[in-house]
Amino acid sequence: MIKAVLFDFDGTLADTAPDLGHALNRQRTARGLPELPLEQIRPQASAGSRGLLGLGFNIKPGDDGYDAMRNEFLDFYTQRLCHDTGLFPGVKEMLNQIEQLDLPWGIVTNKPARFAHPLIELLGLAHRVSCVICGDEIANTKPHPEPLLTASRKININATDCIYVGDDIRDVQASLAAGMQPIVARYGYLGNVQPPETWGARYLIDHPEQLLAYL
């Protein structure tokens, strides 16, 4: 019996890749590098600054200059937070129907709070969502189960009675570790790992409204 639905944010509810990609390409053009196409950026968008800086500059946390590059990226992203970002087609209708079923729904994201909360407000979801758990508000981020368990406690529903919808292998890993049923949003970013059919989730959806079949 499903009593609540929890969602990842980037690549699951919201298509944030265009504005994240703009920040990365702004860094690249400032250094005389060509812009990367959105199709190349999209798979890394769920990995945030770490994934995108790795894609754009082959740099990772701990490398010389990484912190400065990350700060610059986040500054650029702040300046264009919700210019081309929007809900994926079908998300609005899906959420309407979840609410008609009288099921609470929440957001669990690794995205820092200073970006997630304003975006959720700008996209018209802040007054509807039952809980928002951001990556810098807890000790451990996904794939650790702590964010999902924190969300279930916040809405006062057992983790085993929740499902978690995400577009990254970390979402499935966190769900299983928390005792939740994972559902893969195959319309999302998916990353550059093995195919989502191999991640360990029983259910995969190609459109947001297909989620309703599992409720």
Residue pairs with C-beta under 8 A, 6 or more apart in sequence:
1 161
2 103
2 161
2 162
2 163
2 181
2 214
2 215
3 103
3 104
3 157
3 158
3 161
3 162
4 103
4 104
4 105
4 106
4 130
4 152
4 155
4 157
4 161
4 162
4 163
5 98
5 103
5 104
5 105
5 106
5 162
5 163
5 165
5 211
5 215
6 105
6 106
6 107
6 108
6 148
6 151
6 152
6 162
6 163
6 164
6 165
6 180
7 13
7 105
7 106
7 107
7 108
7 164
7 165
7 166
8 46
8 107
8 108
8 109
8 164
8 165
8 166
8 167
8 168
8 171
8 185
8 188
9 16
9 107
9 109
9 111
9 116
9 119
9 120
10 16
10 17
10 20
10 45
10 46
10 48
10 109
10 111
10 189
11 17
11 45
11 46
11 166
11 167
11 168
11 185
11 188
11 189
11 190
12 88
12 165
12 166
12 167
12 171
12 185
12 188
13 87
13 88
13 91
13 107
13 125
14 85
14 86
14 87
14 88
14 91
14 119
14 123
15 85
15 86
15 87
15 88
16 45
16 85
16 119
17 38
17 41
17 42
17 45
17 189
18 38
18 83
18 84
18 85
19 77
19 80
19 81
19 82
19 83
19 84
19 85
20 41
20 45
20 48
20 52
20 77
21 36
21 38
21 41
21 42
21 45
21 52
22 76
22 80
22 83
22 84
23 52
23 73
23 74
23 76
23 77
23 80
24 36
24 41
24 52
24 53
24 55
24 56
24 73
25 35
25 36
25 56
26 76
27 56
27 57
27 69
27 72
27 73
27 76
28 34
28 35
28 36
28 56
28 57
29 35
33 56
36 55
36 56
40 55
41 52
41 55
42 189
43 189
43 190
43 191
43 192
44 51
44 52
44 54
44 55
44 189
44 191
44 192
45 51
45 52
45 189
46 167
46 168
46 188
46 189
46 190
46 191
47 54
47 168
47 191
48 110
48 111
49 70
49 73
49 74
50 60
50 61
50 70
51 191
52 73
53 59
53 60
53 66
53 69
53 70
53 73
54 60
57 69
59 65
59 66
59 69
60 66
77 115
78 114
78 115
81 115
81 118
81 119
81 122
82 118
82 119
82 122
82 123
85 119
85 123
86 123
87 123
88 187
88 188
88 208
89 207
89 208
90 207
90 208
90 209
91 208
93 208
93 209
94 208
94 209
94 211
94 212
95 105
95 125
95 128
97 209
97 212
98 105
98 211
98 212
98 215
99 105
99 128
101 215
103 215
104 130
104 155
104 157
105 128
105 129
105 130
106 129
106 130
106 131
106 132
106 133
106 151
106 154
106 155
107 116
107 120
107 125
107 129
107 131
107 132
107 133
108 133
108 142
108 147
108 148
108 150
108 151
108 164
109 116
109 132
109 133
109 134
109 135
110 134
110 135
110 141
110 142
110 147
110 170
111 134
111 135
112 134
112 135
112 136
113 134
113 135
113 136
113 137
116 132
116 134
117 126
117 132
117 134
120 126
120 129
120 132
130 154
130 155
131 151
131 154
131 155
133 147
133 148
133 150
133 151
133 154
135 141
135 142
135 147
138 146
138 147
138 150
139 146
140 146
140 147
141 147
142 148
142 168
142 170
142 171
142 173
142 174
143 169
143 170
143 171
143 173
143 174
143 177
144 174
144 177
145 174
145 177
145 178
145 179
147 174
148 159
148 162
148 164
148 174
148 175
148 178
148 180
149 159
149 178
151 162
152 158
152 159
152 162
152 178
152 180
159 178
159 179
159 180
160 179
160 180
162 180
162 181
163 175
163 180
163 181
163 182
163 183
163 214
164 171
164 174
164 175
164 178
164 180
164 181
164 182
164 183
165 171
165 182
165 183
165 184
165 185
165 205
165 211
166 172
166 174
166 175
166 182
166 183
166 184
166 185
166 188
167 184
167 185
167 186
167 187
167 188
167 189
167 190
168 188
168 189
168 190
168 191
169 191
169 193
169 194
169 196
169 199
171 182
171 184
172 182
172 184
172 199
172 200
172 201
173 199
173 200
175 181
175 182
175 201
176 182
176 200
181 202
181 203
182 199
182 200
182 201
182 202
182 203
183 201
183 203
183 204
183 205
183 211
183 214
184 196
184 199
184 201
184 203
184 204
184 205
185 205
185 208
186 196
186 204
186 205
186 206
187 205
187 206
187 207
187 208
190 196
196 204
197 204
203 214
205 211
